[in-house]
Amino acid sequence: MKISIGLKLRQGPWGGGNQFATALTNYLSKKGIKVVHDLSEQDIDIILLAEPRKTSRSSTFTDSEILDYLRYVHPEALVAHRINECDERKGTDSVNDLLVGANNCADHTIFISSWLKDNFSVRGIATERSSVILNGGDKKIFNAEGFSPWNRNESLKIVTHHWGGNWLKGFDIYRQLDDMLERPEWKERINFTYIGRTPEDFSFRNTQHIKPLSGTALASELRNHHLYVTASRNEPAGMHHIEGAMCGMPLLYIESGALPEYCRGFGISFIPETFSSALEKMIETYEHWLREMPRYPHTADKMCTAYYDLFLDMMARKKEILAARKKQPKPSLSETALFKIAMLRKQLRSFRKNILKGKKSQ
C-alpha cells in the first residue's frame, strides 16, 4: 500500500500538525506501507488531505490538486480528509468555508474530536462517511520518567506551553495567573512557567517565560513542574495538554472546545470566572488526580493504530467507495479554487479603484 500524507515533515517546534505527520509516517512505515508527502507518484492508494490551504508552510497539496490527480493520473486513488482546524480557534472567518469546500474531494472525513465533528456537521459535511480519531502524544518522549510530583513542602509549580501566540490560546487566564503571583495569598504557594510564543506587546511580570521547545527538551522541562494548565479557547483538539498529561501532571483545563473531551477524568475544569476556585480545589485534591494520570489514554500509538485500521478498511471497501463516489456530483471547481478566484477578483477591484483615484488626482 502507498499512502500520501499532505504535510511536510519538519524538525523542531512546529506545532501539533507536524507531530501528527511525523508519528503517522513512522508508524505506517514500520507496517511496511510506503509513505510519500506529495502527488508525484502515479500509484498512490490513499491520499490524506491534511492542510488544503496553499498558503500554509505545512501544506504539500490542496484539494484542487487532489481532484486533478484523480481526473488525470489515478482515478481509483481513495481520499481521506483530516479536519483539525476551525475559525473559532483563532477568530478567523474563512477557514470553515474553505474546509467544507475542500471536503468535496474526500471519500472519508476524519475529525480530531467530536466537538469539531459537531461543528462541521451543521455546515454540511456528511458525517455518515466520517470518523473521530483523537490526537495522541509520543510516549517515548512524553512520559512520567523523571517526573517528581508535588510534595506540599514547596510551591506548586504550574506550567503550560503553546507553539502559537494567538490571544485565544488563553492569555487572559495566563495574565490572571501572572497577576495572582503578586498577591500574598498566592505568592508563596504557586509559581508559573510559560513555554512558547506570546501575543505581540504581551509580557509577563511574575512568570518564567521560556522560548518554544520541542521533543525531549520540552518533555524534560515539563517534568520539572507539578500541574498543567490550559485555557485555550475552541481547541479542535490540541497537543499541549496531551503532552502535559503524559508527563504525569494533573490537568487544570477550561471548559471550551474539545478540551473536556480530552481532559475529563484527569483534572479539574473551570470557566474564566471560576479559575482561582478551581485552582484551590486542585490544590486540595492534587493527590487524587495524580493517581489517575497513569491511565491517561491519548498516545500516538493509539492514534496511529486507528488511522492504520481506517486505511485498511477503506482499501477493503474500495469498490464500494468508488461506486459511491460516482454517484456524487462532480464539482467543476473546488471551493478552495472558488475562494482563490474571489480573492483575486477582490484584489483586482481594489487595484482598479486605486488607478481611478490616481487619475482623478492628476
Salt bridges, closest charged atoms under 4 A:
GLU41 OE1 - LYS2 NZ 2.33
GLU41 OE1 - LYS34 NZ 3.42
ASP43 OD1 - LYS2 NZ 2.61
GLU51 OE2 - ARG53 NH2 2.84
GLU65 OE2 - LYS54 NZ 3.41
ASP68 OD1 - ARG71 NH1 3.60
GLU85 OE2 - ARG53 NH2 3.66
GLU85 OE1 - ARG89 NE 2.74
GLU88 OE2 - ARG123 NH2 3.21
ASP107 OD2 - ARG325 NH2 2.63
GLU154 OE1 - LYS157 NZ 3.90
GLU154 OE2 - HIS226 NE2 3.46
ASP172 OD2 - ARG233 NH2 2.47
ASP178 OD2 - ARG175 NH1 3.55
ASP179 OD1 - ARG205 NH2 2.44
GLU182 OE2 - ARG205 NE 2.99
GLU185 OE2 - ARG183 NE 3.21
GLU221 OE2 - HIS225 NE2 3.92
GLU235 OE2 - LYS169 NZ 3.02
GLU243 OE1 - HIS161 NE2 2.65
GLU280 OE1 - ARG189 NH2 2.98
GLU287 OE2 - ARG152 NE 2.79
GLU292 OE1 - ARG295 NH2 2.34
ASP301 OD2 - LYS139 NZ 3.56
ASP313 OD2 - ARG317 NE 2.87
GLU320 OE2 - ARG317 NH1 3.43
